[in-house]
Amino acid sequence: MSDMSEATLTAKNQLTVSLIRFLHGLAVVVLTICLVLLYYSVYTKQTGLWLILAIPPLMIELVLLLIYKDCPLTLLHHKYGDSTGFFGLFLPEKIVRYVIPSYTIITSLGISLLICNYFNK
């Protein structure tokens, strides 16, 4: 079923795929903002409410990426017949395969630097 083209998706699956794409886009925006807040905190060595709010989504996403080796929302894309996935919509396939490993490394590094900052006060 994951080899289905977008043209052969049923109307119900098309709506589901569109909803998953929207939610995936929203999650990407939120997680990107969280990453910016994390690295801002690392750079300025300041903590606060925004950092406290940014850490849980990053940690949840990091754990899910480590467990599934891919974004769970991408797995949903494929389950409902979308062979493209979110990043495949606007990035070449050569780059798409490196998005998840890069994100995992960038997030892990940011959290590690934040922990180092905490212990080096």
Secondary structure, DSSP 4 states (H G I P E B T S, - for coil): -TT--GGGS-HHHHHHHHHHHHHHHHHHHHHHHHHHHHHHHHHHT---HHHHHHHHHHHHHHHHHHHHSS-HHHHHHHHTT-SS-SGGGTS-HHHHHHHHHHHHHHHHHHHHHHHHHHHT-
